[in-house]
Amino acid sequence: MDEKRRILKEVFGYDQFRGGQERMIDAILQGRDALGVMPTGAGKSICYQLPALMTPGIALVVSPLISLMRDQVQALRQAGVAGAYLNSSLTQGQYLKALENAYHGKYKIIYVAPERLLTDRFLEFARSSRISLVAVDEAHCVSQWGQDFRPSYLDIPAFVSGLPRRPVLAAFTATATPKVRQDIRQLLELQSPEETCTGFDRENLFYQVRRPSSKKAALLECLSQFKGQSGVVYCATRKAVEEVCDFLQQSGVSAARYHAGLEPQERSRSQEDFIFDRVQVIVATNAFGMGIDKSNVRFVVHYNMPKDMESYYQEAGRAGRDGAPAQCVLLYSGQDVMTNQFLIEKSREVEGLDPETAQRMIQRDKERLRQMAYYCQTADCLRQYILRYFGQQAPDRCGRCGNCQDELERIDFTSQARRIAACVRETGQRFGAGVLGEILRGAETEKTLNWNLSRYDCFGGLADLSHREILDAVQTMVQRGYLAVKEGKFPIVQLGPQAEALLSGQERVEIKIRRQDQQSRKTGRAARQAEAAPNPALFERLRGLRSQLARQQGAPAYVIFNDATLRQMSGKAPDGWAAMLEISGVGQQKMERYGQQFLDEIARWKQEQGR
């Protein structure tokens, strides 16, 4: 066994590398810069942690969030690796003590916030130490085209160039379009990097978009499938977090809340309660989650639509990090679009950008919002939509998403589409989708009455369709080029480049509709059966032991062993050290710390079963 695989097994507990890992590790060990685009759960951290243990000197990991650093360092210490983090959560005394320990070579891997890189004390330490590797986690934060742009990431090249000897520079992210990948290469000044993109497909995730009449009822229905299992419910605003969390608690669901408006102590308590499985559900804004390495999240529900596909992919990707099946459900309504438009404009105002830059950023954000809305409205394969958005080819059907498993049928929508386009033309291309819907339905509302909109020939032309169906049709026609949207304070629907071909009868329009617009319960059953442990009783016994050890250690349960490892134990029921070390996730360090206790619990279970 070579050194790489020995460390992989003894320290991290794995028998083989995952896709892309070894290629990145070899490049770093050869002294080459590297860029890895790997989905959540693909093992990006091992790509820099393992070479850090094989090279002299210290590895610095630039990381954006305190919670990410704390989790990573805790996991390293559990594996017997000396690590530390330097960020604003430390007191001045703790920070100075950590730097002193670093000076004396007590740490092999140090996590540091990007804002610390150019401070005097840290620069003094870095320039007097042997830095062999600088790893940039969440590297998409360097790009203004990314969803989590942090200006402090732009300081990384200056920090690296200021060191006596340039270390290897490695960048990793799970969410990067081709444009963002180009920015990472240029803005971090990577030198002929070895690049790998293992793809964006998380095969264990089941994606679904629902359009319920009652989101609260739909949320409770989702949670009923996952009793006793961990999950995240994302909301667009702090107000929604408060409302949904109160509703769940009143409904008997063990839930905690998390958003930036809470006191730091409450945020920390909520996060720890969730990580340590003291609550089942955490209801949160997007302030929660980046880098949270909780492996046994079985579901992520978006109570509101996120503002872009990057955010959705990252947030949904917090489910199923252990590789076991997990569900990602998005509860969509048209109001979500309006809410996000407001949040986009408000956030850019708060940032204090100059008017020209702010307007450019707003238009970019609104285009990404449109792409997100299209995802929610499409009847095509959801996995295909995600993969193609990130520049990856995908088949037309995956067979493993809500749209593929729903019963769909094609209908000829040409007549209705022509009436919609004709209505846009007749009314002078000056109304938004909502008003067009009221005109086409022939609705007697305040607007249609005050503005005398019934005078148009198209008034009531689609009275047999619901307002929602008309809005969906408008969005589909925008996607296909029959209509276009002119942005402004109130977006206006106009004719698109393909409108004339439609109106002149040269084109037919087909759309897909669901025969049953409801959740596929058989899908939920299949997902739960797929994740069931081979011996459920033993699995629960092992989970109980893990919880007990976690409380004693003051560590999250999944840091000891994740659910996937416990499932293997429950299936194979190992009877000795050699057999236990064959379990994926059981390394030499963890075997010495915990292995015998788990073997004893398995032996007791066997005795009780008469085996």
Protein Blocks (a to p, Z undefined) as FASTA:
>chain_A
ZZklmmmmmmnopabdcehklmmmmmmmnopacdddddehilpmmmmmmmmmmpgcjddd
ddfbfklmmmmmmmmmmnopacddddfkbcfklmmmmmmmmmnopafbdcddfklmmgmk
lmmmmmmpccfbdcdehkllmpmkbmkbcfklmmmmmmmmmpmbdcddddddfbdcfklm
mmmmmmnopahiacddebjadfkbccdddddfblklmmmmmmmmmghiacddddfbfklm
mmmmmmmmmnopacddddfkbcfklmmmmmmmmmnopafbdcddfkboghpacfklcbdc
dfbacfbfklmmmmmmmgoklopacdddddddfklmmmmmmmmmmmmmmnopafklmmmm
mmmmmmmmmmmmmmmmpcbdfklmmmmmnopacdfbeolafklmpccddddfklmmmmmm
mmmmmnopaacfklmmmmmnopacfklmmnopmmpmkgoklmmbcfklmmmmmmmmmmno
paccdddfbdcddddfklmmmmnopaccdddddfblcddfklmmmmmmmmpcfblmlmmm
mmmmmmmmmmmnopafklmpcfklmmmmmmnopabfklmmmpghiafklmmmmmmmmmmm
mmmmmmmnoZZ
